[in-house]
Every structure is written in structure tokens, then in C-alpha cells.
Amino acid sequence: MNSSWPRVLVAPLNWGLGHATRCIPIINWLLEQNCQVIIGVNGRSGKLLQQEFPDLPFVETPGTEVRYSQNKALLLLLLLWQMPSLLKQIRDEKKWLATQIAQWKLNAVIADNRYGLNHPGISSVLITHQLLIKTGQGIWVDRLLQQIVYRLVKKFDELWVPDHKGNWALAGELSNPIQLPATTIRYTGILNRFNRSISAGTPATHILLLISGPEPQREIFEALIVRSLSNYTGSFTLVKGRPEIFQGSTGDTGDLLRLLYGKSSGSVHEHLNSEDLLAEIEKASLIICRSGYTSLMELLPLQKKLVCVPTPGQPEQEYLASYCQQKGWAPLLAQKHFSIKNAIVMAEHFSYHPYTPPSLTLQQTLGPWLKTIQGKNN
């Protein structure tokens, strides 16, 4: 590699898989611009990105995962209880980044929801769509947390928001709050790892079930789906969202036999890479998934019918699912009422409106930033 090309560290948070998957188009764009990319990640997100970019260098980041309560009344207490470990992670990230800057001679760091990865010696970018964090505890608590987050955001040179401004804002007031931080902000538009469109023709009844998110809710949702599949006779594909035990695109036949009780109308996968997942999306007439922001960001532009099952105890997902339902983009099905039958009935009676935001390219939105980095490096 040419040592004059910018060296960029991309470091997503390991919390579910969404922070990692939405970095995929950014990494691909950086590589197209001849940047040297180093990926800093840990856990399941690391496994996913290593499968997508086997030839890139990887370094393991400090890792502490936030845990949510299913009880909204206990959510704030749980977050406060975890605050010392979160503050420690920020300190650990700062020390870790200083080491990586010296080792890799970095020109920039792009951190997805990692608030400690900034340094005055290089361009520091934070990616987040949560400029307003929903806690479920009322507007005053939300605003207080927003001010805390904005103090952390001020330490970055730029803030990249993976969304649109205005009517096509997929995250609603989360990404388009009344008050914005005093930091340079770039709205990147939708970050979608699927680099081609899909055909309109699909089978009449093929369901794609996508499980995602942190434990224990990922496992709880899987158990609900498995129970419902035992009474379902139609065609389906189940993707469990476990890249750490991914063995390729072949279905897990052991689980398949247990799920289907001798039926042969479905397939089960621990994980699928981007190309194989897009092929499954193309086959589906209905997709059942969580209402995580990255899932919505990737699936809604593909014009497939979705039914969103928000993770209990995550106010952000509950807000996003409700917002999508209000916009007519996808209906909300509460986990406590979940069954495949209920999801099918809901989809049949929902009046879908397509999500068709204006087209933006990363070259348009991020090109000026990269020119600045290249100018400093020459």
C-alpha cells in the first residue's frame, strides 16, 4: 500500500450487529478511495466484519455492553447502575486509541457510538443517529441525557448522522431533534450495505425471519419464533443473527429437523453474509424483524413488506416501530402478542406506503471530509 494514502480506523460498537453492518458501506467507500482501513471491533460484530473483509487488518477494541431491562420503570436505574462501567470504557477507549495511533500512524478514526474514540492529533468522527435518546422515562430525563451526550459529542471533529433531514428522516426526532449539538454535522443519508436493487417478483408466501440484537432478548425472540414455526406450514427462512458460529451459507440441518418436524419448506441459518442475505430478502414476500435502526435502514428502501417486533425494554426500538407504523412504512407487533400467524394477518391488513427517500451517495456527503484528510496527509 502507498503510505501516503490516508490510514483510517473504523471502530463500531459491539452491541447487536447494527453498528457493524452500517459501517460496511463506509468501509467499502473508503477502500474505493484508496484509503488504508484498519477495523477496530470486538465480539459478534468482529466476527461479522471479519467475514465481510477477510483481507483487512483487525484490532480488538475495549468492550462493555449495555444491558436493558424489560421493565421500563427499572430502565433508568439499570442505566445509572452501569454508568461507572460506561465511563471506564470511555477512558479505556481513549488510552487504547492513543496506542493505535502510534502503531498504525492513523490519520483519522471513525467511531460508531464509541464516545471515547477521539484524539486531538487526528480527525475524529462519531457516527450516531441518536441525537435524542428515548429512555421511556419522560421528556425531562431524555433532555438531560441529551445534554450529557452532547458534551461527549463536542470532543469529536465531526458527527455523521446516518439519516436524512426533514420528512424522510427514518429515525424521526431521534436524528432530527429541535436542538442540535455544537459540532460539524453531516447527514449521510441511508447507510445500506446492499449495493444492488432487488426484483419485484416474489413467491406468494415466503417469510424471512431475522433475529438481531444483544442477549438475552435475541435468544428470547428466537425461542418465540421456534415455538411459532412448529405450527406453521408455509415456506420460510430463519436467520438467527449469530455470526460467531457462522459456518457458511448452508442451513443448520440439525436445527432444521427439530424445527420442521420432517417438513422441508424452510431453511435455518446462524448468519448470512451480505450477498446471501440479499438473496433471501429477494425471495421473501414478508419479513419479520426487530425495529433496530440499522435493520430498518437496510430493509425499508428495498420495498419489502415488514412487520416490526420491537425489543421489550428498548424505548428506541419501540419509538422507531411506532414511528414507522404512523408513517405507513411497517406495522408494529408487540412481542407479547407475537406469532407468525398474527404477523401475517397484520401484514395483510396494513396499508403500506413505500419508503422512497432522495438518493445520496457517500461521495456527495463524505467526499469533502476525505479531501480535507488527504490534504493534511500530503
C-alpha positions in Angstrom: 0.0 0.0 0.0 1.0 3.6 -0.7 2.0 5.1 2.7 0.7 8.5 1.5 -2.9 7.2 1.4 -5.0 8.1 4.5 -5.0 5.5 7.2 -8.4 5.3 8.8 -9.5 3.3 11.8 -13.2 2.3 11.7 -14.5 1.1 15.1 -18.2 0.2 15.6 -19.7 -0.6 19.0 -20.4 -4.3 19.6 -24.0 -4.0 20.6 -26.2 -6.1 18.5 -24.9 -6.2 14.9 -26.4 -2.9 13.5 -23.4 -0.7 14.4 -21.1 -3.0 12.5 -23.3 -3.6 9.4 -23.9 0.1 8.8 -20.2 0.6 8.8 -19.9 -1.8 5.8 -20.8 0.8 3.1 -18.4 3.3 4.7 -15.6 0.8 4.7 -16.3 -0.1 1.1 -16.3 3.6 0.1 -13.0 4.3 1.9 -11.4 1.3 0.1 -12.7 2.7 -3.2 -11.0 6.0 -2.4 -7.7 4.1 -1.8 -7.7 4.6 1.9 -5.9 2.1 4.2 -8.6 0.8 6.5 -8.0 -0.8 9.9 -11.0 -2.2 11.7 -11.3 -1.9 15.5 -14.0 -4.2 16.9 -14.8 -7.0 19.3 -17.3 -9.8 19.9 -20.0 -10.7 17.4 -19.5 -7.5 15.5 -15.9 -8.5 14.9 -16.9 -11.9 13.6 -19.3 -10.3 11.1 -16.8 -7.8 9.8 -14.1 -10.3 9.5 -16.3 -12.4 7.3 -17.1 -9.3 5.1 -13.5 -8.1 5.0 -11.1 -11.0 5.4 -8.1 -9.2 4.0 -8.2 -6.1 6.2 -6.3 -5.7 9.5 -8.3 -6.1 12.7 -7.5 -4.9 16.2 -9.6 -5.7 19.2 -11.3 -2.8 21.0 -12.2 -2.5 24.7 -15.7 -3.8 25.2 -18.5 -3.2 27.7 -22.1 -4.0 26.6 -25.1 -2.0 27.9 -27.9 -4.2 29.3 -31.5 -3.2 29.1 -34.3 -4.1 31.5 -37.6 -5.4 30.1 -39.3 -3.3 32.8 -39.4 0.4 31.7 -39.6 1.5 35.3 -36.3 -0.1 36.1 -34.5 1.0 32.9 -33.2 4.3 34.3 -31.9 2.6 37.5 -30.2 0.0 35.3 -28.5 2.6 33.2 -27.4 4.5 36.3 -26.0 1.3 37.8 -24.0 0.7 34.6 -22.7 4.3 34.3 -19.4 3.7 36.1 -18.5 0.8 33.7 -19.5 3.0 30.7 -17.3 5.9 31.9 -14.5 3.4 32.4 -15.0 2.2 28.9 -14.6 5.7 27.6 -11.4 6.1 29.5 -10.1 2.8 28.2 -11.1 3.7 24.7 -9.0 6.9 24.9 -5.9 5.0 26.1 -6.4 2.3 23.5 -6.8 4.8 20.7 -3.6 6.6 21.6 -1.8 3.2 21.3 -3.4 2.5 17.9 -2.5 6.0 16.6 1.2 5.3 17.4 1.1 1.8 16.0 -0.7 2.4 12.7 0.2 6.1 12.2 -3.5 6.9 11.8 -4.9 10.0 10.0 -8.5 9.6 11.1 -10.8 7.5 13.3 -14.5 6.8 12.5 -16.2 5.6 15.7 -19.8 4.3 15.6 -21.3 5.1 19.0 -17.9 4.8 20.8 -17.7 8.1 22.6 -14.2 7.6 23.9 -12.6 7.3 20.4 -11.4 10.8 19.8 -8.0 12.4 19.8 -6.8 15.9 19.1 -3.9 14.7 16.9 -6.2 13.1 14.2 -9.6 13.7 12.6 -12.1 12.1 15.0 -15.6 11.3 13.7 -18.6 9.9 15.6 -21.4 8.1 13.9 -24.8 8.1 15.6 -28.5 8.5 14.7 -29.4 9.2 18.4 -29.2 12.9 18.9 -32.1 12.4 21.2 -32.2 9.2 23.2 -35.5 7.8 24.2 -35.5 6.4 27.8 -39.2 5.9 28.3 -38.8 8.0 31.5 -40.3 11.2 30.2 -39.0 14.2 28.2 -37.0 15.7 31.1 -34.9 12.6 31.5 -34.5 12.4 27.7 -33.3 16.0 27.6 -30.9 15.5 30.5 -29.3 12.5 28.8 -29.2 14.5 25.5 -27.1 17.2 27.2 -24.7 14.6 28.6 -24.3 13.0 25.1 -23.7 16.5 23.5 -20.9 17.1 25.9 -19.2 13.9 24.7 -20.0 14.7 21.0 -18.3 18.1 21.3 -14.9 16.3 21.6 -15.3 15.0 18.0 -14.4 17.0 14.9 -17.4 15.8 13.1 -20.7 14.0 13.7 -22.1 11.8 10.9 -25.8 11.0 11.1 -26.9 8.0 9.0 -30.2 9.5 8.0 -31.9 12.3 6.1 -33.1 15.6 7.2 -36.8 16.5 7.2 -39.7 14.4 6.0 -37.6 11.4 5.0 -35.9 11.1 8.4 -36.1 7.4 9.2 -35.3 7.9 12.8 -37.7 10.8 13.3 -36.9 13.2 16.1 -34.1 10.9 17.2 -31.9 12.1 14.3 -33.7 15.4 13.8 -34.2 16.9 17.2 -35.1 20.5 17.8 -31.7 21.1 19.5 -28.5 20.0 17.6 -25.0 19.7 19.1 -22.4 22.4 18.5 -20.3 20.1 16.2 -20.0 19.9 12.4 -22.8 17.6 11.3 -23.1 15.6 8.1 -26.3 13.8 7.3 -25.0 10.9 5.2 -28.4 9.6 4.0 -29.3 5.9 4.4 -26.3 3.6 5.0 -27.1 0.4 3.2 -24.7 -2.5 2.7 -26.8 -3.9 -0.1 -25.3 -2.5 -3.2 -27.9 -3.5 -5.8 -31.7 -3.3 -6.1 -33.9 -6.4 -5.9 -36.6 -7.7 -8.3 -40.2 -7.1 -7.6 -41.4 -10.7 -8.2 -41.6 -12.9 -5.1 -43.3 -16.1 -4.1 -46.8 -15.7 -2.7 -45.9 -16.9 0.7 -42.3 -17.0 1.8 -41.4 -15.5 5.1 -38.0 -14.3 6.1 -37.4 -14.1 9.9 -34.5 -12.0 11.1 -33.3 -12.2 14.7 -30.9 -9.5 15.9 -29.8 -7.5 19.0 -28.0 -8.2 22.2 -28.7 -11.1 24.6 -30.8 -12.2 26.3 -33.5 -10.7 24.1 -32.1 -12.2 20.9 -32.4 -15.7 22.4 -35.9 -14.9 23.8 -37.1 -13.9 20.4 -35.6 -17.0 18.8 -37.5 -19.2 21.2 -40.8 -17.4 20.4 -40.1 -17.9 16.7 -39.2 -21.6 17.0 -42.4 -22.2 19.0 -44.4 -20.5 16.3 -42.7 -22.3 13.5 -43.8 -25.7 14.9 -47.4 -24.7 13.9 -46.5 -23.0 10.6 -46.8 -25.0 7.4 -45.6 -22.3 4.9 -42.2 -21.6 3.3 -39.7 -19.6 5.4 -36.1 -18.7 6.1 -34.8 -18.1 9.6 -31.6 -16.2 10.2 -30.5 -16.3 13.9 -28.0 -13.4 13.9 -25.1 -15.4 15.4 -22.0 -14.7 13.2 -19.7 -16.1 15.9 -20.8 -19.6 15.0 -21.3 -18.9 11.3 -20.2 -21.9 9.1 -21.1 -20.6 5.7 -24.4 -20.2 3.8 -25.6 -23.8 4.3 -28.6 -24.2 6.6 -28.1 -25.8 10.0 -29.8 -29.2 9.3 -29.9 -30.3 12.9 -32.0 -27.3 14.0 -33.9 -27.6 10.7 -35.1 -31.1 11.6 -36.1 -30.1 15.1 -38.0 -27.0 13.8 -39.8 -28.6 10.9 -40.7 -32.0 12.3 -40.0 -33.6 9.0 -41.2 -30.7 6.8 -38.9 -29.4 4.0 -40.3 -25.9 3.3 -37.8 -23.9 5.2 -34.1 -23.2 5.9 -32.3 -22.1 9.1 -29.0 -20.2 9.2 -26.9 -18.9 12.1 -25.8 -16.0 9.9 -25.6 -15.0 6.3 -23.1 -12.7 4.6 -24.5 -9.6 2.8 -24.9 -11.2 -0.6 -26.6 -14.4 0.6 -28.9 -12.3 2.9 -29.9 -10.1 0.0 -30.8 -13.2 -2.0 -33.1 -14.3 0.9 -34.6 -10.8 1.1 -35.3 -11.0 -2.6 -37.2 -14.3 -2.2 -39.4 -13.1 0.7 -42.9 -11.8 0.4 -42.8 -10.8 4.1 -40.0 -10.0 6.5 -40.4 -10.2 10.3 -37.7 -8.4 12.2 -36.7 -6.2 15.1 -37.1 -2.5 14.8 -33.4 -1.8 15.3 -32.4 1.3 13.3 -30.0 -0.4 11.0 -32.4 -3.2 10.2 -35.0 -0.6 9.2 -32.3 1.4 7.3 -31.4 -1.6 5.2 -34.8 -3.2 4.6 -37.3 -0.4 4.1 -35.6 1.1 1.0 -35.9 -2.4 -0.6 -39.7 -2.0 -0.7 -40.4 -5.3 1.1 -43.3 -5.7 3.4 -42.0 -5.7 7.0 -43.6 -6.5 10.4 -41.6 -5.0 13.2 -41.3 -6.6 16.6 -39.5 -4.1 18.9 -37.3 -5.4 21.6 -39.1 -5.1 25.0 -37.3 -2.6 27.3 -35.7 -0.7 24.5 -37.6 2.6 24.2 -35.7 3.5 21.0 -36.9 0.4 19.1 -40.4 0.9 20.5 -40.3 4.5 19.2 -39.0 3.6 15.8 -41.6 0.8 15.3 -44.4 3.2 16.4 -43.0 5.9 14.1 -42.8 3.5 11.1 -46.4 2.4 11.7 -47.5 6.0 11.9 -45.7 6.8 8.6 -47.3 3.7 6.9 -43.9 2.1 6.3 -44.4 -1.0 8.5 -46.8 -2.2 11.2 -45.8 -2.8 14.9 -46.4 -6.2 16.5 -45.7 -6.3 20.3 -43.5 -9.3 21.3 -46.1 -10.4 23.9 -48.6 -10.9 21.0 -46.1 -12.4 18.6 -46.9 -15.4 16.4 -46.2 -15.9 12.7 -50.0 -16.1 12.2 -50.5 -12.7 13.8 -47.7 -11.2 11.8 -49.2 -12.5 8.5 -52.7 -11.2 9.4 -51.2 -7.8 10.4 -49.3 -7.5 7.1 -52.4 -8.4 5.1 -54.5 -5.7 6.7 -51.8 -2.9 6.9 -51.8 -0.1 4.3 -48.2 0.0 3.3 -46.6 3.3 2.0 -43.2 2.9 0.3 -40.2 4.5 1.9 -38.5 6.3 -1.0 -36.0 8.9 0.3 -33.9 11.0 -2.0 -30.8 9.4 -3.3 -27.5 10.4 -1.7 -24.0 9.0 -2.3 -21.2 8.8 0.2 -19.1 10.6 -2.3 -21.5 13.5 -2.1 -21.8 13.6 1.7 -18.4 12.5 2.9 -16.2 13.4 -0.1 -15.4 16.9 1.3 -14.3 15.4 4.6 -11.9 12.9 2.9 -10.4 15.7 0.7 -9.5 17.5 3.9 -7.8 14.4 5.3 -6.0 13.8 2.1 -4.8 17.5 2.0 -3.4 17.1 5.5 -1.7 13.9 4.6 0.1 15.3 1.5 
